[in-house]
Amino acid sequence: SENDTIYHSELFTLTKKMARGTPTKMSFNIPIFEPHPPQYYIRAVSDSWLHAESIFTVSFHNLTLPQTQITHTELLDLKPLPLSALGNKAYEDLYRFTHFNPIQTQAFHVLYHTETNVLLGAPTGSGKTISAELAMLHLFNTQPDMKVVYIAPLKAIVRERMNDWRHRLVTQLGKKMVCSIPSFLPPIHHRA
């Protein structure tokens, strides 16, 4: 009918040997929309033989989909966290401000007190680097012999970060730092 939509189509060759052997499995993904239809049809049609087709109905009558998750965490209206929350005078002396900004305040506990992985996506200038430093400071506290790897898309950003960390982390905390920048990167349109 006019409302039918083909979500997947695939040419599959079935040989005599395959037909007599073990069952052949095909795997594919199709979208399911809200509100979901009562069923989807899977149709296998021979392109060589007339009327050689099979239809299988997949009922969605008792289908339970997972809850739709929010793709981001809302920024909460929290009281700015003071630098003293670091609980370490040497760490507090690394910074020239008195309080963390809203993003840093919200992410502080998970970054500074846990080993939980964090993906922090925020606009330029919103405090992502200091947030990353909180995770580094946690590592310095809990596993001082471990190494931290910093990766950036541009040499200029790496140099800027290294200059800043050389002054603060190396000089003030006595940490060691090594910088490795490839001498040659092919233009982006030539990269494999």
N, CA, C and O of each residue as an XYZ file, in Angstrom:
768
protein
N       0.842     -1.192      0.000
C       0.000      0.000      0.000
C       0.878      1.243      0.000
O       2.102      1.137      0.075
N       0.269      2.412     -0.083
C       1.031      3.661     -0.154
C       1.741      3.989      1.151
O       2.690      4.773      1.152
N       1.298      3.404      2.265
C       1.926      3.660      3.559
C       3.063      2.684      3.875
O       3.738      2.828      4.894
N       3.273      1.696      3.008
C       4.345      0.730      3.250
C       5.699      1.377      2.977
O       5.862      2.132      2.018
N       6.653      1.071      3.827
C       8.010      1.579      3.669
C       8.969      0.404      3.766
O       8.821     -0.450      4.639
N       9.947      0.357      2.877
C      10.976     -0.684      2.939
C      12.129     -0.122      3.766
O      12.762      0.858      3.372
N      12.397     -0.744      4.911
C      13.464     -0.287      5.791
C      14.784     -0.999      5.528
O      15.846     -0.486      5.882
N      14.728     -2.171      4.911
C      15.958     -2.906      4.616
C      15.721     -3.773      3.386
O      14.682     -4.419      3.249
N      16.701     -3.772      2.505
C      16.645     -4.624      1.327
C      18.050     -5.155      1.093
O      19.025     -4.406      1.140
N      18.143     -6.449      0.842
C      19.458     -7.060      0.684
C      19.360     -8.222     -0.287
O      18.457     -9.052     -0.187
N      20.299     -8.280     -1.233
C      20.353     -9.398     -2.167
C      21.128    -10.525     -1.499
O      22.228    -10.323     -0.985
N      20.543    -11.697     -1.515
C      21.156    -12.854     -0.859
C      21.091    -14.035     -1.807
O      20.017    -14.362     -2.311
N      22.224    -14.682     -2.059
C      22.275    -15.839     -2.947
C      22.298    -17.101     -2.109
O      23.167    -17.281     -1.255
N      21.332    -17.973     -2.361
C      21.231    -19.241     -1.643
C      21.573    -20.364     -2.618
O      20.839    -20.612     -3.574
N      22.666    -21.022     -2.373
C      23.089    -22.128     -3.250
C      22.476    -23.443     -2.762
O      21.970    -23.521     -1.643
N      22.526    -24.481     -3.614
C      22.013    -25.799     -3.218
C      22.734    -26.308     -1.976
O      22.116    -26.854     -1.063
N      24.044    -26.121     -1.957
C      24.845    -26.592     -0.832
C      24.412    -25.892      0.462
O      24.304    -26.529      1.510
N      24.167    -24.599      0.383
C      23.728    -23.847      1.563
C      22.345    -24.294      2.021
O      22.069    -24.356      3.219
N      21.478    -24.604      1.059
C      20.110    -25.007      1.388
C      20.070    -26.360      2.099
O      19.175    -26.612      2.905
N      21.027    -27.219      1.806
C      21.054    -28.554      2.418
C      21.830    -28.569      3.734
O      21.681    -29.506      4.519
N      22.655    -27.553      3.992
C      23.505    -27.516      5.187
C      22.782    -26.929      6.390
O      21.564    -27.040      6.532
N      23.551    -26.318      7.224
C      22.984    -25.699      8.432
C      22.195    -24.454      8.050
O      22.437    -23.865      6.997
N      21.263    -24.054      8.892
C      20.474    -22.854      8.596
C      21.375    -21.629      8.425
O      22.379    -21.478      9.121
N      21.004    -20.776      7.505
C      21.743    -19.543      7.257
C      21.096    -18.419      8.042
O      19.876    -18.255      8.019
N      21.917    -17.645      8.739
C      21.402    -16.535      9.543
C      21.744    -15.215      8.868
O      22.846    -15.033      8.351
N      20.790    -14.307      8.880
C      21.013    -12.951      8.388
C      20.737    -12.008      9.541
O      19.811    -12.222     10.323
N      21.531    -10.976      9.642
C      21.363    -10.011     10.718
C      21.276     -8.615     10.108
O      22.075     -8.266      9.239
N      20.322     -7.826     10.552
C      20.181     -6.457     10.077
C      19.416     -5.654     11.117
O      18.726     -6.213     11.969
N      19.547     -4.349     11.035
C      18.868     -3.442     11.963
C      17.843     -2.621     11.201
O      18.063     -2.219     10.059
N      16.729     -2.387     11.854
C      15.689     -1.539     11.271
C      15.200     -0.576     12.346
O      15.229     -0.912     13.530
N      14.757      0.600     11.961
C      14.278      1.557     12.955
C      12.886      1.198     13.472
O      12.084      0.583     12.769
N      12.623      1.587     14.692
C      11.287      1.449     15.272
C      10.891      2.833     15.749
O      11.598      3.453     16.544
N       9.771      3.310     15.267
C       9.334      4.660     15.563
C       8.208      4.651     16.589
O       7.482      3.668     16.741
N       8.088      5.777     17.286
C       6.960      5.964     18.207
C       5.901      6.787     17.493
O       6.269      7.748     16.817
N       4.659      6.491     17.589
C       4.134      5.242     18.137
C       4.445      4.114     17.166
O       4.346      4.279     15.950
N       4.823      2.959     17.723
C       5.225      1.874     16.845
C       4.000      1.199     16.226
O       2.929      1.134     16.830
N       4.192      0.700     15.000
C       3.084      0.037     14.302
C       2.782     -1.305     14.970
O       3.581     -1.787     15.773
N       1.654     -1.905     14.651
C       1.320     -3.189     15.272
C       2.252     -4.324     14.855
O       2.443     -5.271     15.617
N       2.839     -4.244     13.650
C       3.758     -5.288     13.205
C       4.618     -4.793     12.049
O       4.295     -3.811     11.380
N       5.717     -5.499     11.836
C       6.556     -5.332     10.654
C       6.493     -6.655      9.909
O       6.269     -7.707     10.508
N       6.692     -6.592      8.602
C       6.715     -7.796      7.780
C       8.116     -8.006      7.236
O       8.755     -7.071      6.753
N       8.583     -9.230      7.318
C       9.832     -9.614      6.677
C       9.443    -10.482      5.484
O       8.786    -11.511      5.638
N       9.854    -10.056      4.307
C       9.470    -10.761      3.088
C      10.729    -11.208      2.354
O      11.611    -10.398      2.066
N      10.804    -12.498      2.055
C      11.883    -13.055      1.235
C      11.277    -13.432     -0.098
O      10.308    -14.189     -0.159
N      11.854    -12.900     -1.174
C      11.318    -13.115     -2.513
C      12.431    -13.625     -3.424
O      13.547    -13.106     -3.412
N      12.115    -14.631     -4.198
C      13.073    -15.140     -5.179
C      13.036    -14.254     -6.418
O      11.965    -13.900     -6.910
N      14.213    -13.902     -6.911
C      14.259    -13.112     -8.148
C      14.346    -14.025     -9.371
O      14.445    -13.542    -10.499
N      14.309    -15.349     -9.154
C      14.407    -16.311    -10.255
C      13.124    -17.098    -10.480
O      12.854    -17.519    -11.604
N      12.337    -17.302     -9.448
C      11.166    -18.171     -9.540
C       9.903    -17.379     -9.218
O       9.856    -16.633     -8.240
N       8.891    -17.547    -10.044
C       7.615    -16.871     -9.801
C       6.931    -17.468     -8.574
O       6.999    -18.674     -8.335
N       6.296    -16.637     -7.828
C       5.526    -17.020     -6.632
C       6.358    -17.746     -5.582
O       5.812    -18.459     -4.740
N       7.683    -17.568     -5.628
C       8.542    -18.175     -4.609
C       8.884    -17.081     -3.597
O       9.888    -16.380     -3.723
N       8.025    -16.959     -2.598
C       8.256    -15.943     -1.585
C       7.725    -16.429     -0.242
O       6.886    -17.326     -0.159
N       8.241    -15.810      0.785
C       7.828    -16.162      2.137
C       7.684    -14.872      2.922
O       8.501    -13.960      2.791
N       6.649    -14.798      3.734
C       6.404    -13.617      4.548
C       6.359    -14.041      6.010
O       5.705    -15.020      6.371
N       7.077    -13.274      6.854
C       7.081    -13.525      8.291
C       6.636    -12.241      8.979
O       7.159    -11.165      8.688
N       5.681    -12.349      9.883
C       5.170    -11.181     10.592
C       5.833    -11.078     11.965
O       5.856    -12.043     12.730
N       6.373     -9.889     12.265
C       6.949     -9.617     13.586
C       5.967     -8.708     14.309
O       5.821     -7.536     13.962
N       5.298     -9.251     15.312
C       4.288     -8.500     16.044
C       4.933     -7.596     17.090
O       5.868     -8.006     17.778
N       4.438     -6.375     17.209
C       4.903     -5.436     18.225
C       3.866     -5.274     19.325
O       3.927     -4.330     20.113
N       2.917     -6.195     19.375
C       1.828     -6.094     20.343
C       2.341     -6.010     21.786
O       1.870     -5.177     22.561
N       3.290     -6.856     22.145
C       3.826     -6.858     23.508
C       5.222     -6.260     23.590
O       5.969     -6.553     24.523
N       5.575     -5.430     22.628
C       6.906     -4.834     22.586
C       7.043     -3.776     23.674
O       6.192     -2.896     23.805
N       8.114     -3.866     24.450
C       8.431     -2.855     25.456
C       9.778     -2.261     25.081
O      10.793     -2.958     25.090
N       9.789     -0.990     24.756
C      11.020     -0.309     24.388
C      11.665      0.290     25.635
O      10.961      0.630     26.586
N      12.990      0.424     25.646
C      13.637      1.061     26.800
C      13.233      2.525     26.893
O      12.831      3.139     25.905
N      13.346      3.066     28.088
C      13.029      4.476     28.297
C      13.956      5.328     27.436
O      15.141      5.024     27.305
N      13.425      6.376     26.858
C      14.244      7.307     26.109
C      15.092      8.079     27.105
O      14.574      8.654     28.062
N      16.402      8.089     26.874
C      17.299      8.752     27.811
C      17.615     10.157     27.332
O      17.705     10.421     26.133
N      17.779     11.047     28.290
C      18.212     12.404     27.968
C      19.669     12.309     27.535
O      20.462     11.620     28.178
N      20.025     12.983     26.466
C      21.379     12.866     25.934
C      22.379     13.746     26.671
O      23.583     13.649     26.435
N      21.894     14.595     27.553
C      22.812     15.444     28.305
C      22.277     15.649     29.721
O      21.107     15.392     30.005
N      23.142     16.108     30.580
C      22.757     16.412     31.953
C      22.479     17.902     32.037
O      23.305     18.718     31.628
N      21.337     18.248     32.556
C      21.017     19.671     32.721
C      21.979     20.299     33.717
O      22.356     19.664     34.702
N      22.377     21.541     33.468
C      23.230     22.264     34.398
C      22.381     22.708     35.583
O      21.415     23.455     35.434
N      22.765     22.231     36.754
C      22.006     22.528     37.961
C      22.387     23.900     38.509
O      23.490     24.389     38.263
N      21.482     24.512     39.244
C      21.731     25.808     39.863
C      22.370     25.555     41.234
O      21.694     25.587     42.262
N      23.680     25.305     41.228
C      24.400     24.987     42.455
C      25.200     26.185     42.934
O      25.588     27.048     42.146
N      25.440     26.225     44.231
C      26.299     27.260     44.805
C      27.727     26.959     44.357
O      28.174     25.819     44.477
N      28.465     27.968     43.835
C      29.828     27.711     43.363
C      30.694     27.094     44.467
O      30.685     27.545     45.613
N      31.425     26.072     44.097
C      32.270     25.339     45.040
C      33.591     26.087     45.228
O      34.231     26.444     44.240
N      34.014     26.333     46.472
C      35.285     27.040     46.682
C      36.476     26.125     46.402
O      36.360     24.901     46.462
N      37.620     26.737     46.096
C      38.843     25.970     45.851
C      39.216     25.100     47.046
O      39.865     24.066     46.883
N      38.813     25.510     48.240
C      39.143     24.744     49.443
C      38.550     23.334     49.394
O      38.948     22.476     50.183
N      37.591     23.075     48.467
C      37.018     21.736     48.320
C      38.086     20.734     47.875
O      37.906     19.528     48.040
N      39.195     21.222     47.314
C      40.288     20.343     46.918
C      40.957     19.699     48.137
O      41.520     18.608     48.040
N      40.890     20.380     49.277
C      41.465     19.825     50.501
C      42.975     19.658     50.432
O      43.537     18.818     51.135
N      43.637     20.445     49.595
C      45.083     20.338     49.415
C      45.595     21.720     49.034
O      45.298     22.218     47.948
N      46.367     22.344     49.928
C      46.849     23.713     49.725
C      47.689     23.825     48.447
O      47.597     24.823     47.732
N      48.507     22.805     48.156
C      49.337     22.845     46.944
C      48.469     22.874     45.693
O      48.795     23.564     44.727
N      47.372     22.132     45.702
C      46.458     22.137     44.558
C      45.718     23.468     44.459
O      45.517     23.996     43.366
N      45.313     24.004     45.611
C      44.603     25.295     45.611
C      45.484     26.397     45.032
O      44.990     27.292     44.347
N      46.802     26.334     45.308
C      47.737     27.355     44.830
C      47.957     27.303     43.317
O      48.563     28.214     42.752
N      47.475     26.256     42.660
C      47.605     26.152     41.198
C      46.692     27.131     40.463
O      46.924     27.451     39.298
N      45.666     27.597     41.141
C      44.620     28.385     40.478
C      44.562     29.811     41.013
O      44.846     30.067     42.183
N      44.183     30.745     40.117
C      44.085     32.163     40.471
C      42.646     32.606     40.699
O      42.365     33.805     40.706
N      41.745     31.672     40.883
C      40.351     32.023     41.175
C      39.990     31.429     42.525
O      40.731     30.608     43.066
N      38.851     31.843     43.070
C      38.473     31.391     44.413
C      37.407     30.306     44.396
O      37.293     29.527     45.342
N      36.618     30.254     43.310
C      35.518     29.292     43.224
C      35.495     28.656     41.837
O      35.861     29.286     40.845
N      35.064     27.408     41.786
C      34.884     26.741     40.505
C      33.635     27.281     39.830
O      32.706     27.726     40.505
N      33.606     27.246     38.492
C      32.427     27.722     37.766
C      31.309     26.668     37.850
O      31.534     25.590     38.400
N      30.108     26.959     37.315
C      28.983     26.017     37.452
C      29.244     24.612     36.884
O      28.860     23.620     37.504
N      29.884     24.517     35.729
C      30.154     23.203     35.139
C      31.145     22.426     36.005
O      30.945     21.243     36.280
N      32.214     23.100     36.432
C      33.217     22.462     37.278
C      32.619     22.069     38.636
O      32.938     21.011     39.179
N      31.758     22.924     39.172
C      31.110     22.627     40.456
C      30.258     21.374     40.340
O      30.304     20.504     41.209
N      29.482     21.281     39.270
C      28.591     20.127     39.097
C      29.369     18.832     38.874
O      28.961     17.771     39.346
N      30.475     18.918     38.162
C      31.245     17.711     37.847
C      32.331     17.405     38.888
O      32.978     16.361     38.808
N      32.535     18.291     39.852
C      33.649     18.178     40.795
C      33.726     16.813     41.483
O      34.768     16.160     41.441
N      32.653     16.384     42.103
C      32.703     15.148     42.890
C      33.110     13.949     42.043
O      33.996     13.186     42.428
N      32.475     13.782     40.905
C      32.764     12.610     40.072
C      34.191     12.672     39.516
O      34.829     11.632     39.355
N      34.701     13.876     39.219
C      36.046     14.008     38.659
C      37.132     13.873     39.723
O      38.157     13.235     39.483
N      36.918     14.461     40.880
C      37.970     14.554     41.893
C      37.933     13.421     42.923
O      38.933     13.140     43.583
N      36.768     12.774     43.054
C      36.651     11.766     44.110
C      36.341     10.353     43.606
O      36.273      9.427     44.414
N      36.154     10.161     42.308
C      35.819      8.823     41.816
C      36.683      8.473     40.612
O      37.415      9.312     40.086
N      36.583      7.234     40.194
C      37.306      6.742     39.015
C      36.354      6.605     37.827
O      36.683      5.952     36.837
N      35.189      7.215     37.925
C      34.167      7.095     36.898
C      34.597      7.809     35.614
O      35.152      8.907     35.663
N      34.336      7.179     34.468
C      34.605      7.824     33.183
C      33.624      8.966     32.981
O      32.455      8.862     33.351
N      34.098     10.052     32.396
C      33.264     11.236     32.171
C      33.499     11.735     30.752
O      34.639     11.864     30.306
N      32.413     12.011     30.055
C      32.486     12.707     28.774
C      31.883     14.077     29.021
O      30.683     14.206     29.262
N      32.724     15.098     28.959
C      32.273     16.457     29.252
C      32.281     17.261     27.962
O      33.337     17.618     27.440
N      31.102     17.534     27.464
C      30.963     18.352     26.268
C      30.390     19.695     26.665
O      29.282     19.768     27.196
N      31.129     20.751     26.414
C      30.694     22.096     26.796
C      31.347     23.090     25.844
O      32.335     22.764     25.185
N      30.801     24.298     25.769
C      31.351     25.300     24.842
C      32.791     25.692     25.181
O      33.268     25.459     26.292
N      33.464     26.286     24.211
C      34.817     26.804     24.408
C      34.802     27.813     25.552
O      33.899     28.643     25.652
N      35.811     27.731     26.409
C      35.940     28.684     27.512
C      35.044     28.398     28.695
O      34.876     29.254     29.564
N      34.457     27.196     28.745
C      33.524     26.895     29.833
C      34.162     26.126     30.984
O      33.478     25.788     31.950
N      35.468     25.843     30.897
C      36.153     25.204     32.010
C      36.413     23.724     31.858
O      36.592     23.023     32.853
N      36.438     23.232     30.625
C      36.687     21.793     30.419
C      38.114     21.408     30.816
O      38.328     20.327     31.364
N      39.092     22.278     30.546
C      40.483     21.949     30.870
C      40.672     21.826     32.373
O      41.318     20.888     32.838
N      40.126     22.746     33.130
C      40.240     22.657     34.597
C      39.482     21.434     35.100
O      39.900     20.805     36.072
N      38.385     21.095     34.456
C      37.667     19.873     34.822
C      38.552     18.656     34.599
O      38.578     17.746     35.428
N      39.281     18.632     33.481
C      40.212     17.534     33.219
C      41.323     17.522     34.265
O      41.773     16.457     34.687
N      41.762     18.708     34.681
C      42.801     18.782     35.705
C      42.310     18.208     37.031
O      43.098     17.641     37.788
N      41.028     18.346     37.316
C      40.484     17.748     38.549
C      40.660     16.234     38.522
O      41.002     15.631     39.539
N      40.430     15.620     37.371
C      40.627     14.175     37.234
C      42.114     13.841     37.364
O      42.468     12.816     37.946
N      42.982     14.696     36.827
C      44.420     14.487     36.957
C      44.843     14.567     38.421
O      45.626     13.742     38.892
N      44.328     15.551     39.131
C      44.667     15.705     40.549
C      44.197     14.496     41.352
O      44.878     14.055     42.278
N      43.032     13.964     40.994
C      42.553     12.734     41.643
C      43.554     11.600     41.426
O      43.864     10.849     42.351
N      44.053     11.485     40.205
C      45.037     10.444     39.903
C      46.331     10.683     40.687
O      46.925      9.733     41.198
N      46.773     11.941     40.786
C      47.979     12.257     41.561
C      47.798     11.840     43.023
O      48.752     11.397     43.663
N      46.581     11.979     43.552
C      46.291     11.613     44.950
C      46.246     10.107     45.149
O      46.789      9.589     46.125
N      45.598      9.403     44.225
C      45.313      7.985     44.438
C      46.343      7.043     43.829
O      46.576      5.954     44.355
N      46.957      7.453     42.728
C      47.931      6.599     42.046
C      49.073      7.472     41.516
O      49.185      7.682     40.308
N      49.917      7.977     42.416
C      50.935      8.960     42.025
C      51.936      8.481     40.973
O      52.564      9.308     40.312
N      52.099      7.175     40.802
C      53.049      6.671     39.805
C      52.444      6.528     38.409
O      53.162      6.237     37.452
N      51.128      6.730     38.286
C      50.468      6.600     36.983
C      50.781      7.808     36.104
O      51.207      8.859     36.582
N      50.557      7.622     34.809
C      50.800      8.693     33.843
C      49.464      9.211     33.294
O      48.465      8.492     33.256
N      49.481     10.461     32.876
C      48.318     11.086     32.255
C      48.689     11.384     30.811
O      49.767     11.912     30.538
N      47.800     11.045     29.892
C      48.039     11.332     28.475
C      47.045     12.395     28.036
O      45.837     12.249     28.221
N      47.570     13.465     27.451
C      46.729     14.553     26.936
C      46.848     14.549     25.418
O      47.954     14.560     24.878
N      45.713     14.534     24.732
C      45.700     14.526     23.272
C      44.863     15.713     22.801
O      43.761     15.944     23.300
N      45.389     16.456     21.843
C      44.664     17.606     21.300
C      44.757     17.574     19.779
O      45.698     17.003     19.227
N      43.787     18.182     19.098
C      43.763     18.114     17.632
C      44.759     19.038     16.939
O      45.061     18.846     15.761
N      45.274     20.042     17.655
C      46.180     21.008     17.023
C      47.465     21.161     17.836
O      47.435     21.135     19.066
N      48.595     21.320     17.141
C      49.879     21.510     17.813
C      49.844     22.741     18.719
O      50.399     22.721     19.818
N      49.199     23.801     18.263
C      49.152     25.042     19.039
C      48.468     24.826     20.386
O      48.887     25.389     21.398
N      47.427     24.019     20.397
C      46.723     23.741     21.651
C      47.620     22.925     22.579
O      47.664     23.176     23.784
N      48.331     21.953     22.019
C      49.248     21.140     22.832
C      50.328     22.027     23.433
O      50.623     21.929     24.624
N      50.922     22.896     22.612
C      51.985     23.786     23.113
C      51.465     24.714     24.213
O      52.139     24.927     25.221
N      50.272     25.262     24.016
C      49.682     26.147     25.028
C      49.476     25.408     26.348
O      49.802     25.918     27.420
N      48.936     24.208     26.250
C      48.682     23.406     27.454
C      49.985     23.018     28.132
O      50.092     23.074     29.358
N      50.987     22.621     27.331
C      52.272     22.218     27.895
C      52.957     23.390     28.598
O      53.540     23.215     29.668
N      52.890     24.568     28.011
C      53.485     25.750     28.654
C      52.806     26.035     29.988
O      53.471     26.319     30.985
N      51.502     25.958     30.000
C      50.758     26.201     31.243
C      51.089     25.133     32.287
O      51.374     25.459     33.439
N      51.051     23.874     31.894
C      51.314     22.792     32.850
C      52.777     22.770     33.283
O      53.080     22.388     34.413
N      53.686     23.175     32.399
C      55.099     23.235     32.788
C      55.271     24.217     33.943
O      56.025     23.960     34.882
N      54.572     25.334     33.865
C      54.647     26.351     34.929
C      53.963     25.860     36.202
O      54.506     26.015     37.295
N      52.782     25.272     36.069
C      52.004     24.911     37.257
C      52.298     23.509     37.778
O      52.670     23.357     38.942
N      52.142     22.490     36.953
C      52.280     21.113     37.437
C      53.732     20.708     37.661
O      54.044     20.037     38.644
N      54.622     21.111     36.756
C      56.028     20.736     36.894
C      56.691     21.573     37.991
O      57.291     21.030     38.919
N      56.577     22.897     37.875
C      57.238     23.787     38.831
C      56.605     23.707     40.217
O      57.320     23.554     41.208
N      55.280     23.809     40.305
C      54.624     23.883     41.611
C      54.402     22.527     42.273
O      54.433     22.429     43.499
N      54.177     21.477     41.476
C      53.904     20.164     42.072
C      55.057     19.176     41.912
O      55.030     18.092     42.494
N      56.064     19.542     41.131
C      57.200     18.654     40.945
C      56.906     17.459     40.046
O      57.588     16.438     40.135
N      55.915     17.570     39.195
C      55.580     16.480     38.264
C      56.506     16.517     37.054
O      57.074     17.561     36.735
N      56.657     15.392     36.388
C      57.435     15.314     35.156
C      56.481     15.382     33.983
O      55.339     14.931     34.060
N      56.976     15.960     32.882
C      56.115     16.093     31.712
C      56.943     15.853     30.456
O      58.073     16.325     30.335
N      56.356     15.109     29.526
C      56.980     14.833     28.238
C      55.976     15.224     27.167
O      54.785     14.932     27.281
N      56.463     15.886     26.128
C      55.584     16.288     25.031
C      56.039     15.590     23.757
O      57.219     15.618     23.407
N      55.104     14.972     23.080
C      55.418     14.292     21.831
C      54.460     14.778     20.757
O      53.267     14.476     20.786
N      54.998     15.533     19.814
C      54.199     16.039     18.694
C      54.804     15.475     17.417
O      55.989     15.685     17.160
N      54.021     14.762     16.607
C      54.569     14.228     15.353
C      55.107     15.361     14.488
O      54.508     16.434     14.414
N      56.243     15.116     13.834
C      56.852     16.162     13.006
C      56.100     16.364     11.704
O      56.186     17.427     11.090
N      55.351     15.328     11.276
C      54.630     15.456     10.015
C      53.272     14.793     10.116
O      53.170     13.626     10.494
N      52.252     15.520      9.786
C      50.909     14.964      9.656
C      50.423     15.306      8.260
O      50.411     16.479      7.887
N      50.026     14.318      7.484
C      49.546     14.618      6.129
C      48.280     15.469      6.183
O      47.548     15.427      7.172
N      48.019     16.231      5.139
C      46.770     17.010      5.108
C      45.578     16.084      5.339
O      45.590     14.919      4.941
N      44.571     16.615      5.976
C      43.423     15.809      6.403
C      42.761     15.077      5.243
O      42.252     13.975      5.447
N      42.743     15.641      4.029
C      42.084     14.964      2.908
C      42.925     13.812      2.345
O      42.445     13.064      1.492
N      44.175     13.658      2.811
C      45.017     12.545      2.356
C      45.161     11.442      3.399
O      45.758     10.402      3.122
N      44.626     11.657      4.581
C      44.744     10.655      5.641
C      43.839      9.470      5.341
O      42.744      9.622      4.800
N      44.324      8.281      5.706
C      43.530      7.063      5.479
C      42.488      6.913      6.558
O      41.720      5.951      6.544
